[in-house]
Amino acid sequence: ASSVFSDVTAANTGTWSANSVDYAYRWGLVTGTGGSKFSPTVNMQRGMLVEVLYRAAGSPLVYGSCPFSDVKVSDYYYRAVIWAYDNDIVKGGSGGKFLPKNAVTREQIAAILYNYAKYSGQSTAYGGSLSGYSDAASVDAYAAGGMSWCGYNGIINGTCPKSGRTE
């Protein structure tokens, strides 16, 4: 179980996760959802993911205003969204909105992590393609490179139906 969050236990997250959650807390990447809770069974939201990456980047100073109508100065992720947008890590949703409270999808995670890797100077080279996956055709074009990069680097896993091999 987590030594920080009362709701991270072997019963609800598995024994493998507690050390990772505590590590992220100790490095200031996550703070939980309040009252010694982490809320491990709640889907990560777009605003949450951008905030974690902003903290991982050292919470750099941001300038200007937020280009998205649904992100307010009082939101905890306000500076993170400006930073991520200014550094081409996120583009936002449709209609001038960021949709910070929407659950972040698998392909959004892949695209955002791929863009963060570019921002932070990590290698963004990848090999292979998504053609071995039965749902490859459903990946939006904006996320294809990110999905391939995440698969190649073991960040996102799945089962390749043609070979039965876990990727």
N, C-alpha and C positions, 0 to 999 in steps of 0.2 A: 504494500500500500504506500501511497505517497506520504511523505513526512510533512507536507505543506497543506495539501488539500484533502479534506475529509471525504470527498466523494470520488476519489480515485482509488479504487480497491481492486483486488483480484477478481471479485465477483462481477464488477460492471465494466472493467476495461481490460482485464487480463493482467497477469503478473508482469509482463514485459513492459508495460507502459509507464509505471510509476516512476522509475528512474529517469525516463526521458522527460516526463512532465516536470519533475523536480529540477532537472538540469535546465530546462527552458525557463523555469521560474528564477532559479539562482543567477542566470545570465541576463535577467531582465527582459526576456522576450515575451513572457506572458505574466499576467498578474491575477488571473482568475476572474470569476464573475461576481465576486463579492461574498463576504461572510465565510471565508475559508473554503469556498466552492470553486471548482474548475468547470463543472458542467460537461463532463466528458461524453455524454450521450446526445448533446445538442450539436447540430450541424454547424460547422464553422461558417461564418458570414464573410462577405467580401470585405467589409470594413475591418473585421478581425484579422484577416490574412495580411492585408496591407499594413496594419498596425504592427504586426509581428515582424514583417520585413523591414519596416522603418526603424524599429528598435534594433534589429540585427545590423542595420547600416550605421548605427550610432546616433539615431535621432537627429540628423543634421538640420540646421536652420533652414526654414522655408520662407519664401517671400511671395507676396502677391495674394490674390484671393483664389478661392476654389472655383473651378469652372463648372461645377455640378450643382444644380439647383436643389438637390436633396441632401446635401452635406452642409451642415451648419457649423458655425464657429464653436458652438458649445459641444459638439460631438467629439468624443475622445479620439477619434481617428481623423479629425479634420486636417491636421498638419501632415499626417501620413498620406492622406489622399492627394494633397497638393504635391508632396514630394514624389509620390509614385507617378503621378500624371506628368509632372515636369521632367522626369527622368525616363519617360517612355516605358514604364513598367506596367501601367494600366492605361486603357483608352476610355473606359467608361461604358455605360449601357446606352440604350437608345434615348432619343429625346432630351439630350443634355443632362441625363441623370447618371449617377454612379451605381445606384441600387445597393448601398452599403449593408442593408439588413437582409438581403437575399442570400440564401445558402450558396456558397461558392461551389461551382460544379467541378468535376474532375478535369474537364478540358480547360476551364478558367484557371484552375490551380496550375496546370501544366504550362499554359501560356504566361502566366504571371511569374512563375519560378524561372522559366526560360528567359524572360525579359530581365528579371533580377540578376540572373547569372551574367547576362551581357553587361548590365550596369556595373556589376562588381568585378568585372574583368576575368571571370571564370571562362573556361573553354565551353563553347556552345556547339562544338562539333558533335555530330552523331552519325551513326551508321544504321543501315537498315531502314525499314519502312513500317507502316502500320498495316500493310496489305495482308498479313497473316491473321489479322483479327477480324472476327465476324462483324463487328460494328464499325470497322474503319471508315466506311462510307458515311457514317453519321457524324464524324468529327468535322466541325466547322473549319473552314480554310484558315482562319486566323490562328487556330490552335494546333494545326497539323505539325508544324515544326517543333513546337513545345511538347506535344505528345510524343513525338519520335525521340526528342532529346531526353525527356523524362524516362521513357521506356529503356532507352539505350544505357542510361546511367543508373537504372534500378530505383528510380524515385517513385515511379508508378508501375505497378505490376498488374498482370492479368494472365489469362490462359489463352495461348494461341491455339485456336480450334483445329488448325490444319495439322499441327504436330502434337498437340496435347501437352506441350511443354509450357511450364510457367515462365513468363517473361518478366 
